């Protein structure tokens, strides 16, 4: 109880900016949850459409709306909402998604029964801008699987999560305001690096909308920049990247415009050494995906045939086993590819 008022079990935090298209349905999906003991904190981040008018139509006493005088961005707005929250558990929600009615009850039940878990996400059903089904997620669920997957991708649907406001060490969970994008991925990797557990439930807790106005669409390059930054920090904390030189090589993977065929051998040696390290065995999918991306982005422009041959090699071997094997294959493939290009040009 705070100030004579009963403290809710869950604080729902939603930050919105120009969310008029889907906001009404998103809010109603929260108000219709089977678990009803929550406060609903909505940060209107200085919207200039009808967002504020839509928010004013709701009279449910659980809703608390705060209007930013200037546009703070998602990260700072979410931290503002968390700072205003009263509950032990924080549930995230976006203004364009729809929460399944049993989402909160399933998540809080799991977190109460598993006090060692800090973050609980769910599977999602993807829907279009017209609410048409687009298939469901298949996110890994266990803490170990999530830790492994986070080395190369984000497997936590941000608007689906519920997490503890405070960690076991007393620290309050907040987003890193240096990350204007990919703030969720930075938070997950930071928590995992500190030894905290994250879990995904197997059930669908959210209808996750895909549309052209999303951050991942209109700011993909900036999003990628922040993701890579968080990813490098995570891999360094795990011991996968041990110095600045390795970080430089890794960063080049994500920026193929500075990749040249002449430094291919350096890349192959680096990733082969990483892959052969027993400590990095669980990260094999990550190195395989990076290798494929390197070849696809770097060499397909110069030699499509080489890429076709490499695809066959990867399928056959799953992943290059030794640098010597890789070098031999590279020479055979590259020589054959150059021969075909020469014939095509002059014959």
Buried (B, 14 or more C-beta within 10 A) or exposed (E): EEEEEEEBBBBBBBBBBBBBBBBBBBBEBBBEBEBEBBBBBBBBBBBEEEBBEBBEEBEEEBBBBBEBEEBBBBBBBBBBBBEBBBBBBBBBBBBBBBBBBBBBEBBBBBBEEEEEBBBBBBBBBBBEBEEEEEEEBEBBBEBEBBBBBBBBEBBBBBBBBBBBBEBEEEEEBBBBEEBBBBBBBBBBBBBBBEEBBBBBBEEBBBBBBEEEBBEEEEBEEEBBBBBBBBBBBBBBBBEBBEEEEBBEBBBBBBEBEEBEBEEBEEBBBBBBEBBEEEEBEBBBBBBBBBBBBBBBBBBBEBBEBBBEBBEEBBEEEEBBEEBEEBBEBBEEBBEBBBEEBEEEEEE
